[in-house]
């Protein structure tokens, strides 16, 4: 299947082990200043650290409030949290992705190992384990939220469904406090997950989607987002696409260009962007079109993830024009696609096995 079965499991195990070893080595080389790593732009981890220690009083989101809470309990350590993030990146986040994909090590070992390896390869998330950035924690919270949603949507009884659904809403509100449009997309996807997706419907929804975006922009709904976007160019905050969203007639063409440049990583400005295109984006593009081709296998959970994907991307692709920031923002879109891809692979494999047994 997709030539994924050609590599022996032992080889994938070895790659996982080597990647964990390389990441840990690289992590401590940077921690002890043997090599340097620059993420570009301002270091918002310094602000989070200062707020945790009481040197800042204005909280831009709930993350510094959480850090100060732990500091008040005597449990805050900048280095300690960084180590926790490394552990989340190396083990917990890959395990959550495999769990959300419906993969069981004993039954779907090869797909399980591939999904685990793919999460380990993903470089952007690893870059934000070195300090008290909120990105790793937000990814962890998002995946836990998705796990609760899956529990709810797969529940057989109404009481179980309602319990986990309410729990998922609470997670969504928490994500809202971490990053407003992440929480908004998560919560709204909880409402719209029943939208049945087929190839024909996707084509129809795509036309309706662009029409709705055009009308929403024309009447000023996205005014705050487009104004925020223009600030990247005015502030010279790193590499930008330089798209002018102020012209309503050009809104849809600019939105498409923003999608191609930021979500699909096709705007190459430096060697790092080129490397990320091959490491992060090409697997995403392949999986994205594979999901569209096999959309008939989508169940309620896959529908939730796809609706989330569209809603979340819609906001940041309009509001963001910084290519460095884009690689942080698209994390949740890429992970949603990873999960959908392996989820469908597993469903197709189970379906084929069932047909063979019946025959």
KEKE-3310 file (N, C-alpha, C; in steps of 0.2 Angstrom, whole numbers, plus 5000, padded with zeros to 4 digits):
npx = (5004:5004:5017:5022:5024:5036:5048:5057:5052:5062:5071:5064:5062:5076:5078:5070:5075:5088:5085:5079:5090:5099:5092:5091:5105:5108:5100:5106:5118:5115:5109:5120:5128:5137:5134:5124:5107:5096:5079:5074:5067:5058:5061:5049:5049:5057:5048:5038:5044:5048:5036:5032:5040:5036:5040:5033:5017:5006:4996:4997:4991:4984:4995:5007:5001:4999:5012:5016:5008:5013:5025:5022:5019:5031:5036:5041:5052:5063:5072:5068:5055:5058:5064:5053:5046:5054:5053:5039:5039:5047:5041:5027:5019:5020:5015:5002:4997:4998:4988:4977:4976:4971:4979:4986:5000:5002:4994:4994:5008:5018:5012:5010:5023:5028:5020:5024:5038:5037:5032:5043:5052:5048:5053:5050:5042:5051:5061:5055:5056:5066:5065:5053:5042:5025:5021:5024:5016:5004:5001:5001:4990:4980:4980:4976:4964:4958:4958:4948:4937:4936:4934:4921:4913:4914:4907:4895:4884:4872:4874:4888:4893:4888:4895:4909:4908:4905:4917:4926:4922:4926:4940:4941:4938:4949:4959:4955:4959:4973:4976:4966:4960:4963:4956:4943:4942:4942:4931:4920:4921:4917:4903:4900:4904:4896:4894:4893:4905:4910:4917:4911:4903:4914:4919:4908:4907:4919:4917:4907:4913:4923:4915:4908:4919:4923:4911:4911:4923:4920:4910:4917:4920:4932:4941:4949:4958:4965:4970:4979:4987:4993:5002:5013:5021:5023:5030:5041:5044:5052:5053:5040:5025:5020:5007:4993:4979:4969:4961:4946:4942:4953:4954:4951:4960:4972:4971:4972:4985:4991:4988:4995:5008:5011:5004:5006:5019:5026:5033:5048:5061:5074:5087:5083:5069:5067:5072:5063:5052:5054:5055:5044:5033:5031:5027:5015:5008:5006:4999:4988:4981:4979:4970:4959:4956:4952:4941:4929:4930:4930:4925:4915:4924:4935:4929:4927:4940:4944:4935:4939:4952:4950:4943:4952:4964:4959:4958:4971:4978:4973:4976:4990:5006:5019:5032:5040:5032:5022:5026:5025:5011:5005:5006:4996:4987:4995:4997:4983:4981:4990:4985:4972:4977:4984:4973:4964:4971:4972:4959:4956:4964:4959:4946:4949:4955:4944:4936:4943:4942:4929:4927)
npy = (4994:5010:5009:5008:4997:4992:4994:4986:4983:4983:4992:5004:5005:5007:5019:5027:5026:5031:5044:5049:5049:5058:5070:5072:5073:5085:5094:5095:5100:5112:5118:5118:5128:5124:5124:5136:5141:5150:5156:5167:5183:5191:5185:5177:5169:5175:5185:5177:5170:5181:5186:5175:5176:5187:5200:5205:5212:5211:5200:5191:5180:5164:5156:5162:5165:5152:5148:5157:5153:5140:5145:5152:5141:5136:5127:5131:5130:5136:5129:5116:5115:5116:5104:5095:5098:5093:5080:5078:5081:5071:5059:5059:5067:5060:5048:5051:5056:5043:5036:5044:5042:5029:5018:5003:4996:4982:4977:4986:4988:4993:5005:5012:5014:5021:5033:5037:5040:5050:5061:5063:5067:5079:5095:5109:5109:5103:5113:5122:5117:5121:5131:5141:5142:5143:5134:5120:5115:5120:5112:5099:5101:5103:5090:5082:5087:5083:5070:5068:5073:5063:5052:5056:5056:5043:5037:5025:5026:5039:5046:5044:5050:5064:5067:5067:5076:5088:5089:5091:5103:5111:5109:5116:5129:5132:5131:5142:5152:5150:5153:5162:5160:5147:5140:5145:5138:5125:5124:5128:5118:5107:5109:5108:5096:5086:5087:5079:5072:5071:5068:5075:5084:5091:5098:5107:5113:5120:5130:5137:5140:5149:5159:5163:5168:5179:5187:5189:5196:5207:5214:5218:5209:5203:5214:5217:5207:5209:5221:5218:5210:5219:5225:5217:5220:5234:5234:5227:5214:5202:5189:5192:5189:5200:5203:5213:5215:5224:5227:5223:5216:5209:5200:5185:5180:5184:5177:5164:5164:5167:5155:5145:5150:5150:5140:5129:5131:5136:5148:5152:5158:5157:5145:5137:5138:5131:5118:5115:5114:5101:5093:5095:5100:5093:5079:5082:5088:5077:5068:5076:5076:5063:5060:5068:5060:5048:5051:5046:5037:5044:5046:5052:5058:5061:5070:5080:5084:5089:5099:5107:5110:5118:5129:5134:5136:5146:5158:5161:5162:5173:5183:5182:5187:5184:5173:5166:5165:5158:5144:5140:5142:5133:5121:5114:5112:5103:5092:5088:5083:5073:5064:5061:5055:5043:5037:5035:5026:5015:5012:5008:4997:4988:4987:4980:4968:4963:4960:4950:4940:4937:4933)
npz = (5000:4994:4993:5006:5013:5010:5017:5030:5046:5056:5051:5051:5065:5069:5063:5070:5083:5080:5077:5088:5096:5090:5091:5105:5107:5099:5105:5118:5115:5110:5122:5130:5124:5113:5100:5091:5089:5080:5080:5073:5073:5087:5104:5111:5122:5132:5137:5142:5152:5160:5164:5172:5183:5188:5183:5173:5170:5161:5153:5138:5134:5140:5143:5150:5162:5167:5169:5179:5189:5192:5196:5208:5215:5218:5208:5196:5183:5171:5163:5167:5161:5148:5147:5149:5138:5128:5130:5128:5114:5109:5113:5118:5110:5097:5101:5104:5091:5084:5091:5089:5076:5076:5076:5082:5090:5090:5080:5069:5065:5056:5050:5062:5066:5055:5057:5069:5066:5057:5065:5073:5064:5060:5060:5065:5077:5085:5086:5095:5108:5115:5124:5135:5125:5119:5110:5109:5120:5116:5105:5111:5120:5110:5103:5114:5115:5103:5105:5115:5108:5098:5107:5111:5098:5094:5104:5110:5117:5123:5134:5137:5125:5127:5139:5135:5125:5131:5139:5128:5123:5134:5133:5121:5124:5133:5123:5116:5125:5124:5111:5102:5088:5086:5096:5092:5079:5083:5092:5084:5074:5082:5081:5067:5063:5057:5044:5029:5019:5002:4986:4976:4984:4990:4980:4977:4990:4990:4981:4987:4998:4994:4989:5001:5008:5000:5001:5015:5017:5010:5016:5027:5038:5040:5042:5053:5053:5041:5043:5053:5046:5037:5045:5046:5035:5036:5048:5045:5048:5045:5032:5020:5011:5005:5000:4996:5004:5005:4994:4989:4978:4974:4984:4984:4974:4981:4993:4989:4984:4996:5003:4995:4996:5010:5018:5009:5007:4996:4993:4992:5001:5007:5011:5022:5021:5009:5013:5023:5015:5008:5019:5028:5020:5008:5011:5018:5007:4998:5007:5009:4996:4995:5004:4999:4988:4994:5001:5004:5014:5025:5042:5056:5064:5056:5048:5057:5059:5046:5044:5055:5050:5039:5044:5054:5046:5037:5045:5049:5037:5031:5041:5043:5037:5038:5035:5043:5054:5049:5048:5061:5064:5055:5060:5066:5056:5048:5056:5058:5045:5044:5054:5048:5036:5040:5048:5038:5030:5039:5040:5027:5026:5035:5030:5018:5023:5029:5018:5012:5021:5021:5008)
capx = (5000:5008:5024:5024:5026:5043:5054:5056:5050:5068:5074:5060:5064:5082:5078:5067:5081:5094:5082:5079:5097:5102:5088:5094:5112:5108:5097:5111:5124:5113:5109:5127:5131:5142:5131:5119:5101:5092:5073:5072:5061:5059:5061:5043:5050:5059:5042:5034:5049:5048:5029:5031:5044:5032:5043:5028:5010:5001:4996:4994:4986:4984:5001:5011:4997:5000:5019:5016:5004:5018:5031:5019:5019:5038:5037:5043:5059:5063:5075:5064:5049:5061:5065:5047:5044:5058:5049:5033:5041:5050:5037:5020:5015:5020:5010:4995:4996:4996:4982:4971:4975:4968:4984:4988:5006:5002:4990:4996:5014:5021:5009:5011:5030:5029:5017:5029:5044:5035:5031:5049:5056:5045:5058:5048:5040:5057:5064:5052:5057:5072:5063:5046:5037:5019:5019:5023:5011:4997:5000:4999:4983:4976:4980:4972:4957:4956:4957:4942:4932:4936:4930:4914:4910:4914:4903:4889:4878:4871:4877:4895:4894:4887:4901:4915:4907:4906:4924:4929:4920:4930:4946:4941:4938:4956:4963:4953:4963:4979:4976:4959:4958:4964:4950:4937:4941:4941:4924:4916:4922:4912:4896:4899:4907:4891:4894:4895:4910:4911:4921:4906:4902:4920:4919:4902:4908:4924:4914:4903:4918:4927:4910:4907:4925:4923:4906:4913:4928:4917:4906:4921:4921:4940:4944:4954:4963:4968:4974:4984:4992:4997:5007:5019:5025:5025:5035:5047:5045:5055:5050:5033:5023:5018:5000:4988:4972:4964:4957:4941:4941:4958:4954:4951:4967:4977:4970:4975:4992:4993:4988:5001:5015:5012:5002:5009:5026:5029:5036:5055:5065:5080:5088:5079:5062:5068:5073:5056:5047:5055:5054:5037:5027:5029:5023:5009:5004:5005:4994:4982:4978:4977:4964:4954:4955:4949:4936:4923:4931:4929:4919:4913:4930:4939:4925:4929:4947:4944:4932:4944:4958:4948:4942:4959:4968:4955:4960:4978:4980:4971:4979:4997:5010:5026:5033:5043:5027:5018:5028:5022:5004:5002:5008:4989:4984:4999:4995:4977:4981:4994:4980:4967:4980:4985:4967:4961:4975:4970:4952:4956:4967:4954:4941:4952:4956:4937:4933:4947:4940:4922:4928)
capy = (5000:5016:5006:5009:4991:4989:4995:4982:4986:4984:4998:5010:5005:5010:5026:5031:5026:5036:5051:5051:5050:5064:5075:5073:5076:5091:5098:5097:5104:5119:5120:5120:5133:5122:5127:5141:5141:5156:5155:5173:5187:5192:5179:5178:5165:5179:5188:5172:5169:5187:5186:5170:5178:5193:5206:5208:5211:5211:5193:5191:5174:5161:5153:5165:5164:5145:5148:5161:5149:5135:5148:5153:5135:5134:5122:5133:5131:5137:5123:5110:5115:5114:5096:5092:5099:5089:5073:5078:5081:5064:5053:5059:5069:5055:5043:5054:5055:5036:5035:5047:5039:5023:5013:4999:4994:4975:4976:4990:4990:4997:5011:5015:5016:5027:5039:5039:5042:5056:5066:5064:5070:5086:5099:5115:5108:5102:5120:5126:5113:5124:5137:5141:5144:5140:5130:5113:5114:5120:5106:5094:5102:5102:5083:5079:5089:5079:5063:5069:5073:5056:5048:5058:5055:5036:5034:5022:5029:5046:5049:5045:5055:5070:5068:5068:5082:5094:5089:5093:5110:5114:5110:5121:5135:5132:5133:5149:5156:5150:5156:5163:5157:5140:5138:5146:5133:5119:5124:5128:5111:5103:5111:5107:5089:5081:5089:5073:5074:5067:5072:5080:5089:5095:5103:5112:5117:5124:5136:5140:5143:5155:5164:5166:5172:5185:5191:5191:5201:5213:5218:5220:5204:5202:5220:5217:5202:5212:5227:5215:5207:5224:5227:5214:5224:5240:5233:5224:5208:5196:5188:5192:5188:5207:5204:5218:5212:5230:5228:5217:5213:5204:5196:5178:5178:5185:5172:5158:5165:5166:5148:5142:5152:5149:5133:5124:5132:5137:5154:5150:5164:5155:5138:5134:5137:5125:5112:5113:5112:5094:5089:5095:5101:5088:5074:5085:5089:5070:5066:5080:5074:5056:5061:5070:5054:5043:5055:5041:5033:5049:5046:5058:5061:5064:5076:5085:5086:5092:5106:5111:5111:5123:5135:5137:5139:5152:5164:5163:5163:5180:5187:5182:5188:5182:5166:5162:5163:5153:5137:5139:5142:5128:5115:5110:5109:5097:5087:5086:5079:5067:5060:5059:5051:5036:5035:5032:5020:5010:5010:5004:4991:4984:4985:4975:4962:4960:4957:4944:4935:4936:4929)
capz = (5000:4994:4994:5013:5016:5008:5022:5035:5053:5060:5048:5054:5072:5069:5061:5076:5088:5078:5077:5095:5099:5086:5093:5111:5107:5097:5111:5124:5112:5110:5129:5133:5120:5109:5094:5092:5085:5080:5077:5070:5076:5094:5108:5116:5128:5137:5140:5146:5158:5165:5167:5177:5188:5191:5181:5168:5173:5156:5150:5131:5133:5147:5144:5155:5168:5169:5171:5185:5194:5194:5200:5214:5219:5218:5204:5189:5181:5164:5160:5168:5157:5142:5146:5148:5131:5124:5131:5124:5107:5107:5114:5120:5104:5092:5103:5103:5084:5082:5095:5086:5069:5076:5075:5087:5088:5088:5074:5063:5067:5051:5050:5068:5066:5050:5060:5075:5063:5054:5070:5075:5058:5059:5063:5068:5083:5089:5087:5101:5114:5119:5129:5137:5120:5121:5104:5111:5125:5113:5101:5116:5122:5104:5102:5119:5114:5098:5108:5118:5102:5095:5112:5110:5092:5094:5109:5108:5121:5123:5140:5136:5120:5130:5144:5132:5121:5136:5140:5122:5123:5139:5130:5116:5128:5135:5117:5115:5129:5122:5104:5100:5082:5087:5100:5088:5074:5087:5094:5078:5071:5086:5079:5060:5061:5054:5037:5025:5013:4996:4981:4973:4989:4991:4974:4979:4996:4989:4977:4992:5003:4992:4989:5007:5010:4997:5004:5022:5017:5007:5021:5033:5044:5040:5042:5059:5051:5035:5046:5057:5041:5034:5050:5045:5030:5039:5053:5042:5052:5042:5026:5019:5004:5002:4997:4998:5006:5006:4988:4990:4971:4973:4990:4983:4972:4986:4998:4986:4984:5003:5004:4991:4999:5018:5020:5005:5007:4989:4993:4995:5002:5009:5011:5027:5018:5004:5017:5026:5009:5007:5025:5031:5016:5003:5014:5019:5000:4996:5011:5007:4990:4996:5008:4995:4984:4998:5006:5005:5020:5031:5047:5059:5067:5050:5046:5062:5058:5040:5046:5059:5045:5034:5048:5057:5040:5034:5049:5049:5030:5030:5046:5044:5031:5040:5033:5049:5059:5046:5050:5068:5063:5051:5063:5068:5049:5046:5061:5056:5039:5046:5057:5043:5032:5043:5050:5032:5028:5043:5038:5020:5027:5039:5025:5013:5026:5030:5011:5010:5026:5019:5002)
cpx = (5004:5015:5027:5026:5033:5048:5052:5056:5057:5072:5071:5062:5071:5082:5075:5072:5086:5091:5081:5086:5100:5098:5090:5101:5112:5105:5102:5117:5122:5112:5115:5131:5137:5140:5125:5113:5097:5085:5070:5067:5063:5058:5055:5044:5053:5053:5039:5038:5048:5041:5029:5035:5041:5035:5038:5021:5004:5001:4993:4990:4987:4991:5006:5008:4999:5007:5019:5013:5009:5024:5028:5019:5026:5040:5039:5050:5059:5067:5071:5058:5052:5062:5058:5044:5048:5055:5043:5034:5043:5045:5030:5016:5015:5015:5003:4993:4994:4990:4976:4970:4972:4972:4986:4995:5006:4999:4992:5003:5018:5019:5010:5018:5031:5026:5021:5035:5042:5035:5038:5053:5054:5049:5055:5046:5046:5061:5061:5052:5063:5071:5056:5041:5031:5017:5019:5017:5004:4996:4998:4992:4978:4975:4975:4965:4954:4954:4950:4936:4931:4932:4922:4910:4910:4910:4897:4883:4878:4874:4885:4897:4893:4893:4907:4914:4908:4913:4927:4928:4925:4937:4946:4941:4945:4960:4961:4958:4970:4981:4969:4957:4959:4958:4944:4936:4939:4933:4919:4916:4917:4905:4895:4902:4902:4891:4897:4900:4910:4915:4917:4904:4908:4920:4914:4904:4914:4922:4911:4908:4921:4922:4909:4913:4925:4917:4908:4918:4925:4913:4910:4922:4928:4944:4950:4960:4968:4973:4980:4990:4996:5003:5013:5024:5027:5030:5041:5049:5047:5052:5043:5031:5021:5012:4996:4981:4967:4960:4952:4941:4947:4959:4955:4958:4973:4977:4973:4982:4995:4993:4994:5007:5016:5010:5005:5017:5030:5033:5043:5059:5072:5081:5084:5072:5062:5068:5066:5051:5048:5053:5047:5032:5026:5026:5016:5005:5002:4999:4987:4978:4976:4971:4958:4952:4951:4944:4930:4924:4931:4923:4918:4919:4935:4935:4926:4935:4947:4940:4936:4950:4956:4947:4948:4963:4965:4957:4967:4981:4978:4975:4986:5000:5017:5027:5036:5037:5022:5020:5026:5014:5001:5003:5001:4986:4988:4997:4988:4977:4985:4989:4975:4970:4981:4978:4964:4965:4973:4963:4952:4959:4963:4948:4943:4953:4949:4934:4937:4944:4933:4922:4930)
cpy = (5006:5015:5007:5003:4988:4989:4990:4986:4988:4990:5004:5011:5009:5017:5030:5031:5031:5043:5054:5053:5057:5070:5077:5076:5083:5096:5100:5101:5111:5122:5122:5124:5130:5124:5131:5140:5147:5155:5161:5177:5188:5185:5180:5174:5170:5183:5183:5171:5175:5188:5181:5172:5185:5200:5209:5207:5210:5204:5193:5185:5170:5157:5156:5165:5157:5145:5151:5157:5143:5139:5150:5147:5132:5128:5124:5133:5131:5131:5117:5110:5114:5107:5093:5093:5094:5082:5073:5077:5074:5058:5054:5062:5064:5049:5045:5054:5048:5034:5038:5044:5032:5017:5010:4996:4986:4973:4980:4993:4994:5004:5015:5018:5022:5033:5042:5043:5049:5062:5068:5068:5078:5091:5105:5114:5107:5109:5124:5122:5117:5129:5136:5144:5140:5134:5122:5111:5115:5114:5100:5095:5101:5094:5080:5081:5085:5072:5063:5069:5066:5051:5049:5055:5047:5033:5031:5024:5036:5050:5050:5050:5062:5072:5071:5075:5088:5095:5093:5101:5114:5115:5115:5128:5137:5134:5140:5154:5156:5154:5156:5160:5150:5137:5139:5140:5127:5118:5124:5121:5106:5104:5108:5100:5085:5082:5083:5076:5069:5071:5077:5086:5094:5100:5109:5116:5122:5131:5140:5144:5149:5161:5168:5170:5179:5190:5194:5197:5208:5217:5219:5215:5203:5208:5220:5212:5205:5217:5224:5212:5213:5226:5223:5217:5230:5239:5230:5218:5202:5195:5188:5191:5195:5207:5209:5216:5218:5230:5222:5213:5207:5200:5188:5176:5179:5179:5165:5158:5164:5159:5144:5144:5150:5142:5127:5125:5133:5143:5153:5156:5163:5148:5134:5133:5131:5118:5110:5111:5104:5090:5089:5095:5096:5082:5076:5086:5082:5067:5069:5078:5067:5056:5063:5064:5049:5046:5051:5037:5038:5047:5052:5062:5064:5070:5082:5088:5091:5099:5110:5114:5118:5130:5138:5140:5146:5158:5166:5165:5170:5185:5187:5183:5186:5175:5162:5160:5158:5146:5135:5138:5136:5121:5111:5108:5103:5091:5084:5081:5073:5062:5057:5054:5043:5033:5031:5026:5014:5007:5006:4997:4986:4982:4979:4968:4959:4957:4951:4938:4933:4931:4922)
cpz = (5000:4995:5001:5016:5014:5013:5028:5042:5057:5058:5051:5061:5073:5068:5067:5081:5086:5079:5084:5098:5096:5089:5100:5111:5104:5102:5116:5121:5112:5117:5132:5129:5115:5102:5095:5087:5086:5076:5073:5074:5083:5098:5113:5122:5134:5141:5144:5153:5163:5168:5173:5183:5191:5188:5175:5171:5168:5153:5143:5130:5140:5148:5150:5162:5171:5172:5178:5190:5196:5198:5207:5219:5220:5214:5197:5189:5173:5160:5161:5163:5150:5141:5146:5141:5126:5124:5128:5117:5105:5108:5114:5113:5098:5094:5103:5096:5082:5085:5091:5079:5070:5076:5082:5085:5086:5082:5068:5064:5062:5050:5056:5068:5061:5053:5065:5072:5060:5059:5072:5070:5058:5063:5067:5075:5088:5091:5093:5107:5118:5124:5131:5132:5122:5115:5106:5115:5121:5108:5105:5118:5116:5103:5107:5118:5108:5100:5111:5113:5100:5100:5111:5104:5091:5099:5107:5111:5122:5129:5140:5130:5123:5135:5140:5127:5125:5137:5134:5122:5128:5136:5125:5119:5130:5129:5115:5119:5127:5116:5102:5094:5082:5090:5096:5083:5078:5089:5089:5074:5075:5084:5072:5058:5057:5046:5033:5019:5008:4991:4977:4978:4990:4986:4975:4985:4995:4985:4982:4997:5001:4991:4995:5010:5007:5000:5011:5022:5014:5012:5028:5039:5045:5041:5048:5057:5046:5038:5050:5052:5038:5039:5049:5040:5032:5044:5051:5046:5049:5035:5025:5012:5001:4999:5000:4998:5006:5000:4988:4983:4971:4979:4989:4980:4977:4991:4995:4986:4991:5005:5001:4994:5006:5020:5016:5004:5001:4988:4996:4995:5004:5010:5016:5024:5013:5008:5020:5021:5008:5013:5028:5025:5011:5005:5015:5012:4998:5000:5010:5001:4991:5000:5004:4990:4987:5003:5008:5012:5026:5035:5050:5062:5062:5048:5051:5061:5051:5041:5050:5054:5041:5038:5051:5051:5038:5038:5048:5042:5028:5034:5046:5037:5033:5039:5038:5054:5056:5047:5057:5067:5060:5054:5064:5061:5047:5050:5060:5050:5040:5049:5052:5039:5035:5046:5044:5029:5032:5041:5032:5021:5030:5034:5020:5016:5027:5023:5010:5015:5023:5013:5004)
residu = (UNK:UNK:UNK:UNK:UNK:UNK:UNK:UNK:UNK:UNK:UNK:UNK:UNK:UNK:UNK:UNK:UNK:UNK:UNK:UNK:UNK:UNK:UNK:UNK:UNK:UNK:UNK:UNK:UNK:UNK:UNK:UNK:UNK:UNK:UNK:UNK:UNK:UNK:UNK:UNK:UNK:UNK:UNK:UNK:UNK:UNK:UNK:UNK:UNK:UNK:UNK:UNK:UNK:UNK:UNK:UNK:UNK:UNK:UNK:UNK:UNK:UNK:UNK:UNK:UNK:UNK:UNK:UNK:UNK:UNK:UNK:UNK:UNK:UNK:UNK:UNK:UNK:UNK:UNK:UNK:UNK:UNK:UNK:UNK:UNK:UNK:UNK:UNK:UNK:UNK:UNK:UNK:UNK:UNK:UNK:UNK:UNK:UNK:UNK:UNK:UNK:UNK:UNK:UNK:UNK:UNK:UNK:UNK:UNK:UNK:UNK:UNK:UNK:UNK:UNK:UNK:UNK:UNK:UNK:UNK:UNK:UNK:UNK:UNK:UNK:UNK:UNK:UNK:UNK:UNK:UNK:UNK:UNK:UNK:UNK:UNK:UNK:UNK:UNK:UNK:UNK:UNK:UNK:UNK:UNK:UNK:UNK:UNK:UNK:UNK:UNK:UNK:UNK:UNK:UNK:UNK:UNK:UNK:UNK:UNK:UNK:UNK:UNK:UNK:UNK:UNK:UNK:UNK:UNK:UNK:UNK:UNK:UNK:UNK:UNK:UNK:UNK:UNK:UNK:UNK:UNK:UNK:UNK:UNK:UNK:UNK:UNK:UNK:UNK:UNK:UNK:UNK:UNK:UNK:UNK:UNK:UNK:UNK:UNK:UNK:UNK:UNK:UNK:UNK:UNK:UNK:UNK:UNK:UNK:UNK:UNK:UNK:UNK:UNK:UNK:UNK:UNK:UNK:UNK:UNK:UNK:UNK:UNK:UNK:UNK:UNK:UNK:UNK:UNK:UNK:UNK:UNK:UNK:UNK:UNK:UNK:UNK:UNK:UNK:UNK:UNK:UNK:UNK:UNK:UNK:UNK:UNK:UNK:UNK:UNK:UNK:UNK:UNK:UNK:UNK:UNK:UNK:UNK:UNK:UNK:UNK:UNK:UNK:UNK:UNK:UNK:UNK:UNK:UNK:UNK:UNK:UNK:UNK:UNK:UNK:UNK:UNK:UNK:UNK:UNK:UNK:UNK:UNK:UNK:UNK:UNK:UNK:UNK:UNK:UNK:UNK:UNK:UNK:UNK:UNK:UNK:UNK:UNK:UNK:UNK:UNK:UNK:UNK:UNK:UNK:UNK:UNK:UNK:UNK:UNK:UNK:UNK:UNK:UNK:UNK:UNK:UNK:UNK:UNK:UNK:UNK:UNK:UNK:UNK:UNK:UNK:UNK:UNK:UNK:UNK:UNK:UNK:UNK:UNK:UNK:UNK:UNK:UNK:UNK:UNK:UNK:UNK:UNK:UNK:UNK:UNK:UNK:UNK:UNK:UNK:UNK:UNK:UNK:UNK:UNK:UNK:UNK:UNK:UNK)
# end
